[in-house]
Every structure is written in structure tokens, then in C-alpha cells.
Amino acid sequence: MDHFVDGNALAGSLRQVFRPDITTAEARCAGCGAVRPVADFRVYTAAPGAVARCAACGQVTLQLVQSPGALWLGMSGLSYLRFPPPGR
């Protein structure tokens, strides 16, 4: 039998992840495997939101759209985000 809890169990850990300056996080492109800080993304803002592309291969890595009732974040073009330890 599987033992699990709901997604609320992630609240503390995710608060640590999304509190730091995300531009300092190391991101790995799911397309080409390049590993660079988020600050190196090429960001396009001419759409209804922002689209970030890998500086190495141009693949879409992140999409961010803000509507009146929500903030939408897609990161399907990333393999991971790695944040520096707190205090660094």
C-alpha cells in the first residue's frame, strides 16, 4: 500500500525555493543541456507575458503570464533549477 500525504507537505520546502532571487538559480535547459543562471536567459516581453529562451540553443525554457486573477508559470523547458544555499 502506498503511503502519501497531500501537496501541502511541500509548503515549507517550496517556500525556501521560491523566496530567493530566482535570477541567481542555476537552470539546465531540457533541450541542449546547457547549465546557466536564470539571469542569462533571453527574455521576450512582446507577448501577453514573458517568454524566456535558452541563451545557448534558443529553446523556450520558461513562460510567465500575469492575469488579473492569477500568475501563470510554465517551466517545461527546464530539467531543473538549482538554488544556492540560503545565506549565499
TILUM-811040 format. One record per residue (C-alpha): residue in one letter; residue number from 1; y, z, x; chain. Coordinates in steps of 0.25 Angstrom, whole numbers, plus 5000, padded with zeros to 4 digits. Layout:
N
@residu = A, num = NUM, north = Y, up = Z, east = X, chaine = A
...
This chain:
88
@residu = M, num = 1, north = 5000, up = 5000, east = 5000, chaine = A
@residu = D, num = 2, north = 5014, up = 4996, east = 5005, chaine = A
@residu = H, num = 3, north = 5024, up = 5008, east = 5007, chaine = A
@residu = F, num = 4, north = 5038, up = 5004, east = 5006, chaine = A
@residu = V, num = 5, north = 5052, up = 5008, east = 5001, chaine = A
@residu = D, num = 6, north = 5063, up = 5000, east = 4996, chaine = A
@residu = G, num = 7, north = 5074, up = 4994, east = 5003, chaine = A
@residu = N, num = 8, north = 5083, up = 5006, east = 5003, chaine = A
@residu = A, num = 9, north = 5075, up = 5011, east = 5014, chaine = A
@residu = L, num = 10, north = 5083, up = 5001, east = 5023, chaine = A
@residu = A, num = 11, north = 5096, up = 5006, east = 5019, chaine = A
@residu = G, num = 12, north = 5098, up = 5015, east = 5032, chaine = A
@residu = S, num = 13, north = 5093, up = 5005, east = 5042, chaine = A
@residu = L, num = 14, north = 5101, up = 4993, east = 5036, chaine = A
@residu = R, num = 15, north = 5114, up = 5002, east = 5036, chaine = A
@residu = Q, num = 16, north = 5112, up = 5003, east = 5051, chaine = A
@residu = V, num = 17, north = 5110, up = 4987, east = 5052, chaine = A
@residu = F, num = 18, north = 5122, up = 4983, east = 5043, chaine = A
@residu = R, num = 19, north = 5132, up = 4993, east = 5048, chaine = A
@residu = P, num = 20, north = 5134, up = 4988, east = 5062, chaine = A
@residu = D, num = 21, north = 5143, up = 4976, east = 5065, chaine = A
@residu = I, num = 22, north = 5133, up = 4965, east = 5062, chaine = A
@residu = T, num = 23, north = 5140, up = 4955, east = 5071, chaine = A
@residu = T, num = 24, north = 5134, up = 4963, east = 5083, chaine = A
@residu = A, num = 25, north = 5120, up = 4961, east = 5078, chaine = A
@residu = E, num = 26, north = 5111, up = 4952, east = 5085, chaine = A
@residu = A, num = 27, north = 5105, up = 4941, east = 5076, chaine = A
@residu = R, num = 28, north = 5093, up = 4932, east = 5078, chaine = A
@residu = C, num = 29, north = 5094, up = 4918, east = 5072, chaine = A
@residu = A, num = 30, north = 5082, up = 4915, east = 5064, chaine = A
@residu = G, num = 31, north = 5083, up = 4900, east = 5067, chaine = A
@residu = C, num = 32, north = 5085, up = 4900, east = 5082, chaine = A
@residu = G, num = 33, north = 5082, up = 4914, east = 5086, chaine = A
@residu = A, num = 34, north = 5096, up = 4916, east = 5093, chaine = A
@residu = V, num = 35, north = 5100, up = 4930, east = 5094, chaine = A
@residu = R, num = 36, north = 5115, up = 4933, east = 5094, chaine = A
@residu = P, num = 37, north = 5125, up = 4943, east = 5088, chaine = A
@residu = V, num = 38, north = 5129, up = 4940, east = 5074, chaine = A
@residu = A, num = 39, north = 5143, up = 4938, east = 5079, chaine = A
@residu = D, num = 40, north = 5138, up = 4925, east = 5086, chaine = A
@residu = F, num = 41, north = 5135, up = 4919, east = 5072, chaine = A
@residu = R, num = 42, north = 5143, up = 4907, east = 5068, chaine = A
@residu = V, num = 43, north = 5149, up = 4911, east = 5054, chaine = A
@residu = Y, num = 44, north = 5153, up = 4901, east = 5044, chaine = A
@residu = T, num = 45, north = 5162, up = 4906, east = 5033, chaine = A
@residu = A, num = 46, north = 5166, up = 4893, east = 5025, chaine = A
@residu = A, num = 47, north = 5155, up = 4896, east = 5014, chaine = A
@residu = P, num = 48, north = 5155, up = 4907, east = 5004, chaine = A
@residu = G, num = 49, north = 5152, up = 4917, east = 5014, chaine = A
@residu = A, num = 50, north = 5148, up = 4917, east = 5029, chaine = A
@residu = V, num = 51, north = 5136, up = 4909, east = 5036, chaine = A
@residu = A, num = 52, north = 5132, up = 4913, east = 5050, chaine = A
@residu = R, num = 53, north = 5125, up = 4904, east = 5059, chaine = A
@residu = C, num = 54, north = 5118, up = 4906, east = 5072, chaine = A
@residu = A, num = 55, north = 5126, up = 4902, east = 5084, chaine = A
@residu = A, num = 56, north = 5114, up = 4896, east = 5091, chaine = A
@residu = C, num = 57, north = 5108, up = 4887, east = 5080, chaine = A
@residu = G, num = 58, north = 5117, up = 4887, east = 5068, chaine = A
@residu = Q, num = 59, north = 5107, up = 4893, east = 5058, chaine = A
@residu = V, num = 60, north = 5113, up = 4901, east = 5047, chaine = A
@residu = T, num = 61, north = 5110, up = 4916, east = 5050, chaine = A
@residu = L, num = 62, north = 5118, up = 4924, east = 5040, chaine = A
@residu = Q, num = 63, north = 5125, up = 4921, east = 5027, chaine = A
@residu = L, num = 64, north = 5135, up = 4931, east = 5021, chaine = A
@residu = V, num = 65, north = 5142, up = 4929, east = 5008, chaine = A
@residu = Q, num = 66, north = 5150, up = 4939, east = 5000, chaine = A
@residu = S, num = 67, north = 5152, up = 4938, east = 4985, chaine = A
@residu = P, num = 68, north = 5160, up = 4947, east = 4976, chaine = A
@residu = G, num = 69, north = 5148, up = 4956, east = 4973, chaine = A
@residu = A, num = 70, north = 5139, up = 4955, east = 4986, chaine = A
@residu = L, num = 71, north = 5138, up = 4952, east = 5000, chaine = A
@residu = W, num = 72, north = 5126, up = 4942, east = 5004, chaine = A
@residu = L, num = 73, north = 5120, up = 4942, east = 5018, chaine = A
@residu = G, num = 74, north = 5109, up = 4932, east = 5022, chaine = A
@residu = M, num = 75, north = 5103, up = 4932, east = 5036, chaine = A
@residu = S, num = 76, north = 5091, up = 4923, east = 5034, chaine = A
@residu = G, num = 77, north = 5095, up = 4916, east = 5047, chaine = A
@residu = L, num = 78, north = 5093, up = 4928, east = 5056, chaine = A
@residu = S, num = 79, north = 5080, up = 4934, east = 5061, chaine = A
@residu = Y, num = 80, north = 5087, up = 4947, east = 5064, chaine = A
@residu = L, num = 81, north = 5099, up = 4955, east = 5066, chaine = A
@residu = R, num = 82, north = 5099, up = 4966, east = 5077, chaine = A
@residu = F, num = 83, north = 5110, up = 4976, east = 5077, chaine = A
@residu = P, num = 84, north = 5114, up = 4984, east = 5089, chaine = A
@residu = P, num = 85, north = 5110, up = 4999, east = 5088, chaine = A
@residu = P, num = 86, north = 5121, up = 5008, east = 5082, chaine = A
@residu = G, num = 87, north = 5132, up = 5012, east = 5091, chaine = A
@residu = R, num = 88, north = 5132, up = 5000, east = 5100, chaine = A
